[in-house]
């Protein structure tokens, strides 16, 4: 009966640990300043997942110890044996320890959070792996790529972390126009399209700085390359870039600006 009571108490504590951790993390972060509400939600989700795992582990370890004491098992002898066994296991588990330490620093340094779009590379990861962070523990990170494939990566394996959605994202677009285009008109049109996107409430909510003409970036084989820059909230750069291109295409046609395409000039040889 005592063992049943212990198991029931442990189950109840495990079940309600999510609710407790949600309130604890919310109160812990309520005084912190975040760039956006999305940043706050990402941080809360990440910390809540970690704390809940740790609390659940502590609850069930305590329950096991309590059950062993009820069964009159000598816990001291088990602990002594476990200590010796722990030394042997520790020598062969250095990679796992490294994973836990790396996971600790990922969380404390806020390198990435659940919902961020990142690229992990280096170490044992081999080639670069990109996707959305779905879950983080002290040992592993679960990353889902664009194809829907889930990648489970040990935290100690990623030595290079590229976070594409930290605080804000930049929109960088290169546009090629014909050499006979009026660059001043091109600049004016690009800026008008960027500013015009702010008039739509749905777009204005995610745009921090409208996309604007930045510079004449390059003289290509068949086009003058114009670089534009803008700033948006995290993970919205692809959506805003696509909408900008769609509107720019309409504006270019309206103003008679030609988008360059590959051209070849053929000279006919003179007859002798």
Secondary structure, DSSP 8 states (H G I E B T S, - for coil): -HHHHHHHHHHHHHHHHHHHHHHHHHHHHTTS--SSHHHHHHHHHHHHHHHHHHHHHHHHHHHHHHHHHHTT--HHHHHHHHHHHHHHHHHH-HHHHHHHHHHHHHHHTT---TT-EEEEESGGG-S-EEEEEEEE-SSEEEEE-TTS-EEEEEGGG--EEEETTSS-EEEEEEEEE-TTS-HHHHHHHHHHHHHHGGGSHHHHTTEEEEEEEEEEEEE-SS-EEEEEEEEESTT-HHHHHHHHHHHHHHHHHHHT--B-------------
